[in-house]
């Protein structure tokens, strides 16, 4: 696969973004193996922009690793300074997983309200619960999360 071609402005932008990143993949004495290449591919899929540290002292070997990774993984070479390599590849679009069991909108719940009189039948109520509400054990409808109150309004009161 050919590597991605970037303009100098795009490359500069990615270098600035990568400045604060820590190396995600470390390449040791064995060099570039299939397992390391697979890890770099996974890191590019999840992060898009990654740093790689190569512990080899041979500059030509590091350059060869850099070129091989960009060619085999279809990534753009961003930077090679010392033992650090920076690669970028656009992140793939994540598919939205649709939960078929989940039902949208309000739901209707039947609530039994027992009387203090033992001989009287329990009262059955049909209650509609919205998405931001919950039903307590006593049969009351409450907000799932308390309504946020402004700090400034509390200080003014």
QUICORVEN-V804258 format. One line per field, one symbol per residue. ss: DSSP state (H for helix, E for strand, C for the rest). phi: phi as a letter, one per 30 degrees, with the letter a starting at -180 (. if undefined). Layout:
ss=???
phi=???
This chain:
ss=CCCCCCCHHHHHHHHHHHCCCCEEEEECCCCCCHHHHHHHHHHHHHHCEEEEEECCCCHHHHHHHHHHHHHHCCCEEEEEECCEEEEECCCCCCCCCCCCCCCCCCEEEEEEECCCCCCCCCEEEEEEECCCEEECCCCCEEECCCCCCCHHHHHHC
phi=.dddccdeddddddddddeddcdcccccddidcddddddddddddccicbcbccdddddddddddeddddddchccdcabbhcccbbbbddddddddcddddcdidbcbcbccdcddddddddcccbccddcbbcdddjccbddbdddcdddddddd
